Amino acid sequence: MAKKKLESQELTFSFGNEKLENIECSVEVDDDSNWNKVNVVTNNPDIIRIQDCECVDVKISIRNITGDSSRDTEINKASIQGFGMSLGRKDPTFSFYLYPKEVYIYHRYARPTKRRKVTLHYYINKAPMISPYYRLIPNELGEVKKNSNPSLEITLDNKIKIKSEVAFSYNLQGDDFESKRYQRLTTSFSRKRNIVEFIQEEISPQVDDLLMLSTLLHDGKVAYTSWKAEADGLTILYYKSSRKKADDNDSGRFKNLIEPQNVRDFLTSTLKVYKKSPYKHSIDNAIYTLMLSNSTVIELSYLAYFQAFESMVLTFKRIMGTEFIFSENDFKLMRASIEKTISIHIPDDKLLRQKVKSKLGELRRVSLKDAANNFIEHFDIDLGSLWPLFDDKGKGIIGLTSIRNVLIHGDLLPPDALRSVAIASHHLRVLLIRCVFSLLDWEIQRTQVRSDHLISTHHLFDGEVLSDSLSDIFSFFSEKK
């Protein structure tokens, strides 16, 4: 993180239908690789007019003396916080923080570079599954050679090819040579009349899709917070300031959800399914949910995983037209008949009748058990080696659904049951992952969540551990009654 200071800049503030022009300010960017927080200081009292604004647009324009280059910085939809005033010997000083939604920086040059195409780089966090292997080999002569394998290349819908690359910066500190590694996605396209519009409407949404699936593969978030476009006489820097920087992903054994050699095949085939899938929103929701930190309270993680699973099942019911057992008109007739029966059996207690009648709406809906079983059968989702989803009292099994019901109603579990709930949560998480792969039409046997791999590498899926945990939860439910 590096701070960036801009002294004595003239800023233009736009808010609502008003505009403040040429306000001399000092600007300090908290992190010049993200522009997520900008400190502004000025002595101009006119700035008070923006104090109560929900958001402002800010422009900073700089042109060199000769006029052969310029830089325009556009800070868009920035919220204002910490507005304050301090009194000095002369004029009062006003200061506040800007938290932009996004920032564009345009560098224009009078001397064109004669680039016929626009080169575009998206800077992402470390993502080993989609990163080409790179090794720098320095020698005693001060030379550095690169040893690498081919870059991963994916063709987007609009026939634009995007590559996953590694870039390096070099620095000499005394006698020590330092190198910093960056990961990026790179593409190019013929110059358009409006470069930014083309990038944001035609390329960035597809990059987001690619990175969403990469997030699934890494079992860890992969995202960009900035991109750079270079064209003839123009460089554009973009910062998605409102997006938090994702931590780098390591290449740990249990983190990657498929084998590295299958990544190209996975992205090529599943991107097409994902883009057109009616379950796209549910898939996104599930992947976001899977990114919950390990430090999250067990009960909250469990409920979040189950919500994501239920969202998939609900989408399935709506697509298949099986959300309800009866049509609305048929149910109205049936409900009226049932309400008459209730009134006959409970003639003297109006409050009790209302309580019973308020539950009648649930009779129209297909049960979660039936809907979930239909969903699992339709997509052929493998449940092998996992904690059962529903109860089987005859076998002493309390399903994941019953645990969810206890947690959602605020029933407190004893401390000695939390270990078994944690194990159930891991099983529920794997079920959710398998659902996502199935919706993407990717075989579970080609993933790291297949049964034989889980049993051989993760003790929480060992048959004896599962059996003990099922027995523990069954005992708790039995005592609860």
N, C-alpha and C positions, 0 to 999 in steps of 0.2 A: 504494500500500500504506500503510495507516494502522494504527498500533498502538492497542490499546484496553486501558486499565487499569481494574481493578476492585479497589479496596482494601477490606480487612477484610470479606470475604464469607464467609458460612457455606455450606460445601459438604457435600453428602452423597455418599459413595462407595459404590457397590454392586459387589461382586465375588464370583462364585460364589454361595454361600448367605449371605454375610456382608454387613454394612453398617456404615459409619462415618458417623454423623450429626453435623451441626452442627460441622464442623471449620473453625475460622476460618483463612482463607487470603487471600493477595493473589494476584490473577490478572492476567496480561498476555497478550493475544491478539496474536500476531505480525502478523496481517492480518485486520482485522475484516470484510473482504469475502469471506473464505473460511474462517476459523477452522480452518486446517490445522495450526497449532502453538500450543499454549497453555502458558505458563510458570506454574507454581504454586509459591508459597512459603508455608511455615507453620512455626510453632513448636510445634505439637502433636505429641508423639512417637508418638501412636497411628498416625500416617500410615505408619510403618515397615511396618505390616501389608500394605500394597499393593505394597511394593517389588518382590516377585518375581511379581506377577500378570501374566498375559499381556495382559489388557485389563480395563478398568473402565468403568462407567457413572457419570457425575457429574451432579449436579443443583445448580443455583444458583437460589435463590428470593429475590426482592426484592419487598417490599410497601411502599407509601408510608405515611406516618403516618396519613393520613385513611382509608386502606383502600379508596379508590375506583379504584385501579389496581394492577396487579401485573405482574411479569415473571419467568417461569420459563425457565431455560436448561437444556436437556438435552444433555449431551455423551455420545454413544453409542459403545460399542465402541472406546474409546481405548486405544492402546498406551502404555506408560510407558517413557521413556528418560531417561538422564542423571540418575538418582536420586543425590542427594548430600547430605551433611550438613556444616555448618560450625559451629565453636564460637565463640561470642561471649562477652561479659562475663557475660551472664545465661543464658538458655536457648539450646540449640542450634537452628539454623535448618535446615530440610529444604527442598530444592527439587528439582523434576523437570519434565519436559516431557510433555504429553499430545498425542498425535497421533490425533485422532478420526477415525472412519469417517464420521460425520455429526453435525450439530448442529441442534437445533430451539430456537427462541426464541419463547415465547408472550407477547404483550402483551395483557393483558385490561383493559378499561375499564368502569367502572360506568355511564358515560353512553353508551348505545348510539348508533350512527350511523344506525340505521334502514335498513341495507342488507339487502335481501331476498335478494340474491345474493352469492356469493363471487367476488371479482375476483382473478385469479391471474396473476402476472408471472414468467416465467423469464428470467433475465439471462444473455445469451450474449455470446461475443466477437464482434468486428466481422465481419459476413458480408455483403458488398456484394450478392451475388446475390439474397438474400432480404430485403434492407433497402429500405424505401421511400426515395425521394429526399427529403431534407430540407435546407432552407437557412434560416438565421437572418438576418434583415435588420434591424439596429438603426438607429435614427435619432438626430438630435441632441436629441430630447426625452426620450431614455432609454427609448423604447418598442422592443419587439422583435416583429417579425412573422415568422411561419413560412410558408415556401413549400414545399409538399410535394405528392407524388403519392399516389394511394391505396395503402393498405397491402396487402401480400400476405395473403390469407386462405385457409386450408385447412380443410376440414371433416374431423374425425376420425371414427373408426368409430362412436363413441357419439353422433354428431350434434353434438358440441361443436365450435364454430368457434374456430380459433386464428389470431391476427393477428401478423404480424411488424411491430413498431413501433420507433420511435426516441424516446427520452426525453432531457431535458436537465436539468442542474442549473446553477444560476447563483450567481455569487459576485462580490462587489465588493471589490477590493483597492486601497484608496486611491481614485484616480480611474479605475482600470482595471477594466473589466467582463470577467469570465471566464465561459466556459460550457464544461461538459463533456458530452460526448455518450455515451449508453448505448444499446445495442441489446437488445431484449427480445421475447419472445413473450408475448402476452396473450390470456387467455380468461376466461370467467365461467361459473358454473353455480349451480343452486339449492342453497341450503345443505343439507348433509347432517349426519346425526348425528355421523359421524366424518369431519371434513374431511380430515385428513392421510391416513387410509386410502384415501379416494376418490381423492385426488390421486396418491398413490404407486402405487396399483393400477390406476386407470382412465385417468389422464392422462399421468403421467410416462413410462410405457413407450412411448406413442404419440409423445410429444415426442422421446424418444430415437431412434425410427425416423425421424422427420422430420429430425432433426439429422444422423443417419447419412447420409441421402441428400443433405443439404445439404453435408456434408463431401465427398462425391464430387463434387458440382458445383463446389465451390470449389477442388478439388484441395488442400485444406487443412482442418484440423480445425475443426469448429463444434460447440460444446458449452456446456452451462450448468454452473455450480458452485453456483448458489443460486436459490431462488424465494421469492416473497412472496405470501401469501394474505391478503386483507382481507375481513373479514365484520363482521356486526353486533356491536360491542363487542369484537372480537378481531382481532389481527394476528399472523400466524405467519410467521416467517422460517426458512428451511431452507437449510443449507449442506452440500453434498456434499463434505466436507472432504478425503476421500481422493482426489478427482479433481483432477488438476493443471489449473490454468488454461490454456486454449488461447490462443496468440498471436492477435492480430487478423489477419484476412486482408486483403490489399490487392486492388485491382481491376486487377492487372496483366494485360496482354493474353494471356499464355500460361497463366494460371492457371485461368481459368474454362473448364469443359469443355463447356458449351453456351451458346448465345446467351441474354442476359438475358430477351428477350421470350418465351422458351420455358419459363421456370422454372415458372410456374403450371401449365402443361399437363403438364410433366414430373412435378412432385410429385403432382398430382392422379391421374395415371394409374399411375405407378410405385409409389406407396405401397401401393396395393391389391395389386399383384403381389408386392411385397417382403414384406408382412406374411404372406402365405399361401405364399410360395415354399419348397419343400423345400431350396432352396439358400441360405436366409437366413443360416445360419451361415458358409457359404463366402463369401458376398458380404461379410459383416462382416469376415471374416478378410482378404479382398482389399483392402477399403477401409482397414483399419488398416495393412496392409502398404504401401499406396501413400503413407501419411503418413510413411514413413521420411525422415529428414533428408537433404538433399543432401550433408551432410558425412560421411555414413556411408561406410565403406570399400566400394568398388565391388563387390568379391567378395561381401560380406555382403548388400548390396542385391540383387544378382543372384540369389543363392540364396533370399532371402526372397520375391522375386517369383515364382520358379519353384515354390517350395513352395505359394504361394497358388493358382497355376494348377493344380498337381497335385491340390490339395484339391478344386477344382471338378470335375476329371476323375474323381476317386475317388467323389465324391458321385453324379456322373452314372452311373458303372458300377453303383453299389449300387442306385440307383433303377431302372435299366433291367435289373438282374439279369444284368449281363455282366462282373462282376468276375472270374469264373473260367471257364476253358475247359471243364473237366470237373466233374462232381458229385464230392462228397467220396468216395462209395463207388467210383465208376468210377476215380478217381485212385488210390485205395488198391491196386486190383488192378493197374493199370498200373505203379505205383511198385514193387510187389513184383517184377514181371517185370523191370523195368529194373535193380533192385538185384541180382537173380540174374545178369543179364548182366555187370554190373560186377564181381561177385565172380569170374566165370569169366575175365574178361580181366585182372583184377588179383588173382591168387590169393595173392601172397606179401607184399603191402604193406598192412597193415591201416589205417595212418594215411592213406595215399593214398586208399584206398577210402572212408574216412569223409569226406575232403575232397570227393570227387566226389559222394557221396550227399547231403551237406548242401546241395548246390545244386539238388537235384531238385524241391524245393517250388516253385521259380520256374516250372517247366514248367506248373503249373496255372493261373497267372495270365495274363490277357490282357496283351499288351505295351502299354507306354505309347503307342507310336506308333499302334497300332490304336485304342486307347481314345480318345486325344486327337483323332484324325481323325474318329471317330464323334461325339464331343462337338462338335467344330467344325462338322461337317456338320449335326447335329441342330439346333443353334441358329443356323445360317447366319452364323457369325462371320466377318467380313471380315478377310482376311489381306493385303489389298493394300498394297503399299509397305513391308511389314515384312520383317525378317530371317527367313528360313525357319526353321521349327521343327525340321525333321529334315534329316539329311545327304542330299546328292545328289552323290556323289563324281564322277560323270560330268560334272557342271557346275562342279566345284570348289567345292562348298558344304559348309561345316561348320555344322550347324544349332545352334539355341539349346540343344537337349537335350544335344549333345555337349560344349558349353562348360560346361553345368551339371555333367556327369559329371566333367570334369576338375577343376572347383572343389570339388565335394563330396568328392573323394578326396584333397584336399590337395595336388594338383600345383601347383607354383608357376609362374606365368606370367612370362615375361621382361618387363621394364619397357616395352619397345617394343611389346608386345602389349596393354598395358592400355588404350590409347586405343581400340582396336577393341572390347575387352570392354566399355568404357564405352558405346560406341555400341550394341553388342548389348543392353546393359542398358536403354537408353532404348527400344529397339524392344520388348523383353520387357515393359517397363512399359506401353507403349501397348497391346500385346496383352492384358494383364491388364485394362486399363480397358475395352477393347472387349468382353471377356468379361462384365464386370459389366453394361455397358449391354445386352448381348444377353440376359442372364439376367433383366434388368428389363423386357425386351420394348420397348426404346427403340432406334429406328433409328440406326445409326452415322452415316448421312448427316446427321443432325440434331445432330451433336456436333462438337467441335473436334479430335477424333482421327480424322476421316475423312481419306482419303488425300490428296485435293487440297489440303486446308487444311494438313496437315502438310508436304507438299512445298513449298508456297508460303511458309510462315512459319518453318520450322525446318530449318536446314541439315543436321542429322543424319539427315534422311529424304530428302535429295537422292540421286538414283539413282547419281551418280558416287561420292559419299561411301560409300554402302552397298556398291557394287561393290569399292571399294578396301579396305574393312574386311573383306569376305568373303574377298578374296584374301590379305590379311594373315594372317587366322586360318587359312586353308587352308594357307598356307606353314608356319605354326608347327606344325600337326598333321602335316604331311608330314615336317618335320625331326625331330619327336618320335619318329617311327617309326624 
